[in-house]
Amino acid sequence: MKTENHLDLRPFKTKHGVPADLEACHTGVVGGYVVEGHVPADLIVRLLRERPQVVGLAVPGMPAGSPGMDVPGSPAQPYQVFTFDGKGKTGVFASR
């Protein structure tokens, strides 16, 4: 595993094809897929198992209740985990 910290993630996101409207605070590459934002681990496992023809998964923003965004005493907000491809097409991979 390789970890890199960047002050400006824009070039990294652009290089890996993350659509601007799906950007979040974290970007990673796992098993050849881009993982953008607070994507639940079980959905990353599903992505790697199913191997769909997409560039990656994204959870835009930082929705309350997504991994790492739990707020004690506050309810989780519903959010969607999106797929994206290299041509700008997006889809819903899962809803939480």
Number of C-alpha atoms within 10 A of each C-alpha: 3 4 5 5 6 8 5 8 13 14 10 13 19 11 9 18 17 25 19 12 9 18 18 18 12 17 19 16 13 14 10 11 19 22 25 26 23 23 20 15 10 9 14 18 12 12 21 14 9 9 13 12 12 17 20 26 28 27 23 22 16 17 18 16 18 20 13 12 12 14 11 8 6 9 10 15 11 11 17 17 21 19 25 22 16 14 10 12 10 18 13 12 15 12 9 11
